[in-house]
Amino acid sequence: MHLELVSPTEVWLQAAIASGSWRSALDATACSLNAGAVLLAWSRQGGGIDVEASVGSPPEFVRLCRDLARNASDGVLERQDTALGWLTWSVVQRLEQGQRIALFVLSDDRISHQALQTMATSAANAVITRADLDAMRMTSSLMTQACDQLSIGLVIVDASMKIVAHNESWRNLLTRRDGLSAVSGKLVCRDRGDQNTLAAAVATVLEGQSADATVRARRARGAEPYVLRVSTANGQGDAPSHCLLLVVDPDQAPAPNGDIWRAMFELTECELIIAEALLSGGRISEVATRRGVSRETVRSQTKRMFARLGVSSQVEAVVRLRRTTPFRPAPVRGGA
């Protein structure tokens, strides 16, 4: 039987990329060092120590390592425990990340300090790599959430117009089927001429002949066309392979956002109701009727709202409010 040899660095790197438990790397390390048990301890942000041990590690060994990890010194140390055996550990400190990583080994006999230090360095690099990857995944997830809140459609395509990624506003826009669609995973304009123009614009931007381009996509039944802004990443060493399309939807009305208005202008609840009504084209008399108050009351509250917005008319108020509504309408959630 042929057994493929894997270096300590590869074992720990594979565990870092796989995420989840460190068990596979710990078990492989125990086998490599001919040890009865191996434990990894690392400091976490905000204080405290996390530990994970190989299969079959004695509870006494885990408790002892946890205590030692709190005040472990740099380098390789060892001690003999009459009940457990030889305990050897190596501490690696990563000052730039502010982390301390320790690898503990329990064995019947003394082990090579150099071999342990090599393993400990590999383990420390794996812990840092996983933390970096987790941070990247979190950043990517947050950026996706941010893009999904925008009212403008965002879609990334390659040179063949294949859709690589998109936000929620783009998904909602496709449901209309009135000008843009996705066919076999590719972006397709309703009008063939617009399709050719868009494809040419994407090619021009990807080839570096233009920094960006703006094209239109005509819609069914004479509706106002969509407008697509084509751009790509700047400052890339190699030629870019993907474009970002920003799709302006002429039918997308700004969504009232009470949280933003409350934070920005310190509007009261009554003033928020008036602001939402103005943005949707409502009238003061309609607001008064809906709330069951007099028109004079609503007029007084409207004047106070104007003062908070720094405007003097309904037209100016609507313009001011529109400028602070960058997000798409919140999805309606079903009842419990």
N, C-alpha and C positions, 0 to 999 in steps of 0.2 A: 504493500500500500504506500502510495506517495503522499507525504504530508507537506503542504506548502508552508514555508517559514514566513512569518510575518513579524516585522520589527516592532519593538515597543512603541515607537512613534506612530506607526501605522495603526496599531491596535487602538491607541488612545485617540487618534485623529478620527478613526471610523466611529468610535463611540461619541465623540463630540458632535459630529455631523448628524448621527442618528437621533440625537436628543434622547430624552427619557432617562432610563437608568444607566448607571456606570457599571452595572454588574458584569457585563461581558468583558470589559477591560480589566476589572478587578480580578475576575477568575483567571483570565489569561496571564496576568501579572503573577498571581499566586503559583500558577503552574510553571512559569518561566523561572521564578526564584526558588522553586521547590519549597514553598511556604505553606503553612497550614491555614493561614488567614491573612487577608490584606484589607486595609481600610483607608479610604480617602476622606480627608477633612478639608473643608475650605470655608473661608470667612464669607459671609454674605453682607450685602449692603444694608446699612442700618444697624450693624452689629450682630453678634451671634455666630454660631458655628453649625454648618451642615455636615453630616457624615453619611457615608454609605460603605458597607462592608461586603466582602465576597461571601459566597454561599458557605454556610456552616460555621461562620465566625462565632466564637464563644461570646456570650453576653458580657462576661467579665472583661474580655479584650476590648469590646466596643466601648464600655463605660470608661475603661482606663485611657483609651485613645482620646475619647472626647475630653477628658480632663486635661491630658497632656497637650492637646491641640490649642487650648486656650492660652498657654504660656510657652509654647514650644519655641526653642531657639533655632536660628538658621543653621543649615548644615546637616550633617548626619550624626545621629546620636543612637545609643543602644543601652539596654539594661536587661538584666536577667531576672525573671520572675519565677520563683520556685514552683508556683502553681501552673503558670502558663507556658514558660519557656523563654526563648530569646525574643525580646521586643526591640526592633530596630526601626527608626523612622528618619525621614528626611524632610526638611521644610524648605520650600521655595517661596520667596517673597517677590511679588510683582509690584514694585513701587508705583509705576505709572498707572496701574489699575487699582492700587490700594488694596490688593488682595494677598492673603497668605494661604498657601496650599501645602498640606502635609500628607505624606504617604507613609502609613504604618504597616509593618510586616511582622507577623508572628511565625516563628520557626523553631524547630528543635535544636538547630545548631546555628552558629553565627553565619551571617551571609555577607557577601561582598558589598562593601560600602559604595564602590564605584557603580556596580550594577544597580543598586537601589537608587543612587543619585540620578542615573540615567532615566530610570523609570519615573522618578519623582518629577524630573524636568518635563518629560513627555506628558505626565498627568497634569502638571500645572499649565502647560501650553494648551492642553485639551480643555481645561476648565475656562481659560480665558477665551479660547476660540468659541466655545459654546455660548458664553455670555455675549460675545460680539454678534454671533448669529441670531441669538434670541432678541438682541436689541434691534438688529436689522429687520427681523420678522415683525417686531412690534411697530417699528417705524413704518414699514410697508403697510401694515394693517391700518394704522392711524391715517396714513395718506389716502388709502382707499376710502375710509370713512369720510374724510374731508372732501374728496372728489364727489362722493355720492350725495353730499349735501348741496352741491352747487346746482343752480338752476340751468346752467349752460351745459350742453351735451359735450362730453369728452370721449374721444375714441382714438385708439392708436392702431395704425395700419402699417403694413409693409409695402414694398414696391408693387406687389400684385394686388393690393387693396384688401388683403386678408386682415380681418379684424383680430388684433392680438389682445386688446384690453379695452374696457369702456366703463363709464360710470352709470349710475342709475337713471339720470336724466336722458341719456342716450337710449337706454332700454325702453323708457316710457315713450320716447319720441317714435321709436320703431313701431309701437303698437298701432299708430295711426295709419300706417301703410299708405301714405298720401304723397310721398316724395322720395323717401330714403328707405332702404330695406337691407337685410342681410340674407344673401343667397349663397348657400354652401360655404358659410363662414366669411364671405367677402362682402364689402360695402358696395351697394349698387344704387345708382340714381335712377329715378323713374324715367327721366328724359335721357335718351342716348347721347345727345350732344353735351349735356351737363356731365355725363359719365366720362366722356372723352376729355372734357376740359379739366375735370377733377384729377383724372389719372395723369394728365400732362403736368398739372400743378405739383402733384406728389413727386413725379419724376424730376422736375426742375429743382425742387427743394432738396431732394435726396442727393442729387448730383452737385449741389452747391452752387448752382447758377443763380439762385435767389434765396434770400434769408427766409422769406415767407410768401404766401400767396393767398388771395381771397377769391372764392368762386361762389356761385349760387347753385341751388338745386331746386328746380321748379316743382310745384306741387299740383295735385289734382284739383279740379274744379276752380282753377284760377286763384287759389289762395296765395297769400304772400309767400315768396320762396324762402327756403332755408338759406342761410349764409354760412359758409364753411371757411374757417381760417386755417391754413396749412402751415405748419412750422415743424422744426426738428431741433434736437439738442445742439447747442453751440460748443465749440472748443473741443470737439472729439478728435482724437488722433487719427482714427480710421474714418472712412466714409460712413455716414449714418445709414442704418438699415430700416429705420422706422420713422414715421411721421405722426405728429399729434394733430388731430383735427378738432377744432373748437366749433361747435355747431350752434349758431344763434337761432333760436326758435321765436318767430314773430308772434306766436300765439301764447307764449309763456308770460302770463301776468305775474308781477312781483308778488311774492307771498308775504302776507302780514307776519311780522315777527315781533310779538310783544316782548319777549325776553330782551332782544337787542334794543328796542325802543325804550324799554323801562331802564335799562342800564345806561344808555347814551343820553336820554333826555329827561330821565326821572319822571316819566309820565305816570299819572294815577290810573287806577283801573277804569274810571269813567273816561279819562282822556284817551286811553288805549282803545276803548270801544269806538270813540269818535274817529281816531286815526285809522282804524281798520275800515270804518264806513267810508271815509273820504278816499282811501286807496282803491276801494272797490266801486267808486262812483256813487255812493249813497248821499243822501241829503240830510240836513239837520232835522227837518220835519220827520223823516223816517226814523232817525235815531231817537227822537223824542217819543214818537209813538211806540216804538219797540220797547223802550225803557219805562214808559208810563210816566214821563215827566214833561214839564212844559218846554216849549221851544226856547224861552228866555233862559231857562236853566242850561240847556245844551249850548246856547250861544255863549253864555258866560264861561262855561267849561272849555268851549272851543277857543275863545280868546286867550284863556290861560295856557292852553296847549300851544297856540301860536307863539306865545311869549317863550315857552320852553324850547320850541323849535327854532326860534330866532327868525320868524317869518311874519308876514302881515296879511296873507290871503290864503284861501283854500288852494289855489293853484300852486303857490309857493310851498305850501305844506305838503301837497302830494309829491312835488318834485323832491323835496327834502326827504320824505319818507321812502321814496323809491330808491334813493341813493344808498339807503341802509338796509336793503332787502336782497342780499346776494344769494340767499338760499332757496332751494326749491320747496314747495309746500310739503309739510310733514305728512308721511303716509297715514291714512286713516286705519286705526287698529280696531279689529273686531272686538265685540264685547265678550266678557268671560262666559 
